[in-house]
């Protein structure tokens, strides 16, 4: 459901918005690559489902599939590149301390549309090789701080170009676990807990997402075969225009053989053990990694103070959303 704040007026017009989007995407990628030692690579738009490389997200979303007569197979448009990136690090001979970044474009046709969600997904997907000693909470938190520094630095340069842009971000990251949020607000939904915490701490990282909490329910769904649920999380910023917590990135230290084995059992996904990617991982043939996705349109929304994701990306919308935005003076690209 779309909600446009009363008396909302975009800080930038359509022309300047387009210019600003280009600046954000160029500046941030340079800063992120420097901070995390990443190299840009080319990534697929679709994969063979038989490889097990596609991300099944929460396990209920339907991938877009299509037949390829010339190949004799069916292709699936990626949901994300979480698994593909790790295989690419292995195939391209990346070494410890270095990683890759790519522009990921996806279609999530079952997404419920609102101010923050579209069927079109664009994000920076990154992955970095680490050693076993780095599979720690401290290493994860250090990576989060570097990403936040890159985001805030991008805002600084953006406001040099557009001095009237009013966006303000907190550079200090508050770390909290999903269980700590449930303990504090047991009668609230996970999204309500996020909003309450991020309103208090405008830049926050919610850790340990995917496994069941004391209530018996997870904070949010996570596929069992890429993040280690004890070493992952979501990066959120307070979005002043909408008055809510805006998730910018889902990231984490990836599963090793032991955590993959445990999480496949817990999620009831033992059949995946026979897929090529999973066999390699269980056999210890893939590098240990950390990685995540950073939403490009989400970051543009945050830095530009936009009220709807359609103001910074071109997608398809239902008639009600189009009418509501037009009446409020919100221009959907």
N, C-alpha and C positions, 0 to 999 in steps of 0.2 A: 504494500500500500504506500502510495506517495503522499508525503506531507510537505508542503511548502511553508516555511516560516512566514508569519505575518510581516508585511512591510519589507520583505526581502528584496534587496537590490544588489546585483552582482557588482563587485568592486571593479571589475574590468569588463569592457564591452567585448563584442564578438571578435573583432579584429585583434585586439590586444590579448584576448584569451588564447587565440591560436598562436600568437607569438610566444606567450608565456609557456604554453604547453611544450613547444619545441625547446625552449631554454631549459625547462625543468628536466626533460628527458636527456638532454645532452649533458648538462652540468652534473646531475646526480649520478649518472652512469660513470663518468670520469672519477668522481669522488669515491664511489663505492669500489671501483676497481683498484684505486690506489690504497684504500683502507684495508681491503681484504686480499689483495694480490690476485686479482682475477683477470683472465683473458677472455675476450669475446669470441664465441664460436657460433656456427650456424646450427640450428636445431630443426627437427621435423615438425610439420603441422599435423601429420597423421602417422600412425604406427600400425603394425600387424598385431591384432589382439592375441594371437597365439603366443607371442613372446612374453606376455605378462607385464609389458612395460607401461601400459596405460595406468594412470592413477584412478582408482575407483572411488575416491573421495569418501563419502559416508556410506558407500555400498548400495545406494538406491538410485543414484543419478544414472540416466541412460546416455551412453556415449552416442555421438552421431556417427553412423557407419555407412559405408557405401561400397558397392562392388567395383573392382578394377579389372575389367575384362582382359586387358593386355598382360596383367600379372597373374590372373587366375586366383586372386585372393580378395578378401574384404579388408578395407582400411577403416581405422577408427580415428576420428579427430581427437587429439589429445585433450585430456582434462587438465593435466599439468605434466611437467617433465621431471617429476621427483625421482623416478627410477631411471629414466633415460640418461639423466645427467651423470649418475654414478657409473653407469656402464661406459659412458663417453670418457670419463676420467681414466678408466681402465684402458680403453682402446687407444686413447690419444697419449698415453704414457705421461700423464701429469704426475708430479711428485709432491711430497709432503710440504705443506705451506703454500701451495699454489692451487688455483681453481679456475673455473670457467663461469661465464655469464652469458645469457642469451635472451633475446626478445621472445617471449612465449605468447602466442595467440591461441585462444581456445574458444570452443562453443560449449556452453552448458545449458542445454535446451530446457532442462527441468527447473532452472533457477526461478524462484519467486521474485518478481520484479518490485523494486521499491527505490528509494532515494540512493541506495548504496549498491544495488544488485542489478546486473544486466545479464543477458544470455551471452554477451561477448566479454571475454576475459583477456586482458593484456597485462602482463607482468614481466619484471626482470626475474628470471629463474637463475639462481646461482648455486654452485656446489664447489666445495674445497676439500682437498685431501688433507687428512690429519693423521697423527700417530695415536697409538692406544692411550698414551699418557694424557692426551688432550680430550679424551672422552669424559669431561667433567663439567659440573655446573658452572664453575668459575670461567672455563673457556667459553662456554655458551654465552654467559653474561657479558664477557668482554666483547664478543662479536656483536651482541645487541647494542652495546654502547657505541661501537664504531659505526654501525648503521645509523643510529640516532644522530651522531655527529655529522655524518654525510648529509642527512636530511636537513638538519638545522643550517649547515653550511650552504646548502642549495637555496634555502629560504633567504639567507643573507644576500647572496648574489642576485636573487630574483628581486628583492626589494631595492637593490641598487638600481635596477632597470625600471622598477615600478614603485617609487617611493610612497605612493598613497595606499599600497597594499597593507591592510591592517593586521594580517595574520601574526600571531605570536605563538611560539612553541617553547615548552619547557625542555631544557637539555638534560636534566637529571632524571634517570630512569628509576621508577619504583618497581621492585621485583616482588611477586606474590605467587603462591601456588593456587591452583584451582581448588584444592581442598581447603586452603585457608579462607578463600572466598565463601565456600559453602559453609564452613564453620561459623563465619561471621554473619552471613545472611542465609540461614537454612531454608527460610520460607520464600525466598526469591528465586526467579528463574536465572539461569546462567547469564543471559544478556542483561538482566536487571542488575546482577552483581557486578558485571563489568562496568556498567554505567555509573553505579554508585562509587566504585573504587577509582575509576579514571577521573571522575569529577573531583575527587580529593587529590589525586595524583595525575596531573595532565599528560604525563608520558609514563606508560606502564607496560610491563611484560608479564603476562600470565603464564606460569610454567606448569608442566606436567599435565598435558591435555591428551586424552584418548582413553586412558584406563578408567575403570569404575571408581567413583568416589565412595565415601562411607554410606551415602544414600542408596548406593547400588547403581547409580546412573553416571555416565561420563559428563564432564563439563561440556564437551563438544565432540563430535565424531572425528576420528582420525583413522586412516587406513593403517593396518597393522604392519605393513611391509616397507615403510620408509623411515618415519621418525621413530626414535626410541622414546616411548611415552614418558619416561622418567627424565629425559633430557631435551625437552622441546618446549614450545610455547608460542604465544601470539603477541605481537607488538601493537599497542594501541595508543592513539593520541586523542585528546579531547577536541572534538570538532565544535567550535563555538557557534557556528552558523546554525547547526542542527541541534546543538545541545545534547550530544551523545558521544559515546566512545566509538572511534573509527578504527577498525582493524586495518593496518597497513601491511603487515607481514605475518605469515605463518612460517616458522622455521624450527630447526632443531638439529641436534647431532643424530645421525642416522643409525638405524639398527645394525648391530653386528650379528654374527650367527646365533649367539646365545639369546639376545633379546628378540630377534626375529622368530626363533623357535617358540619362545614363551608367548609372544603376542599373537602368532598364528593360532596357537591352541586356545588362547583366551577369546579370540574373535571368532572361533569356529571356522577358520579358513585353511585348514590343513591341506586341502586339495591343491593349494597354490605351491606346495613344496615340489611339485613335478614340473613347474614352469621353468624355462631356461634361466631367467634372471634369478629366481629364488634358489635354484640348485647351485648356481655360482656363489651366491651370498652365503648359503649354509656351508658350503665347502671352503669358505675363506678366500675365494678367488677374486673378490672385489675389494677396492681400497676402503679404508675407514674414512668417512666424510662427515662434513657439516654442510647444511645448505638450507635454502628456503626460496620463497617467492615473495616479491615486493610489488604490490599492485601499482601499475603505472597511472591508471585513471584515478585510483584512490589517492595516490600521492598528489596528483594535480588538484583533486577536490580539496584536500587538506590545505595545501599551500595557497590556493587561490580563494579559499573560503566559499566554494560553490555549494549550492543546496542540493543538486541532483547530479548523479554521475553522467547523465545524458548531456550535461553542459560541457563535458570534456572528452567524450567519446561518441562515435557514431554507432548506433545500434537500432533495434526494432522495439517499438513500444506499443502497448495496447491503446485503444482510442481514448479510454478514460484518462490515462496518464498524459497523453498528448493534449487533451482538452484542458486538464487541470493546470498543466505547465503553461499553456498558451494564455489562459486567463490570468495567471500570476506573473506574466511577463518573463517566464523562464524559457530561454531558447535552447531547444534540444538539437544537437548536431545531426 
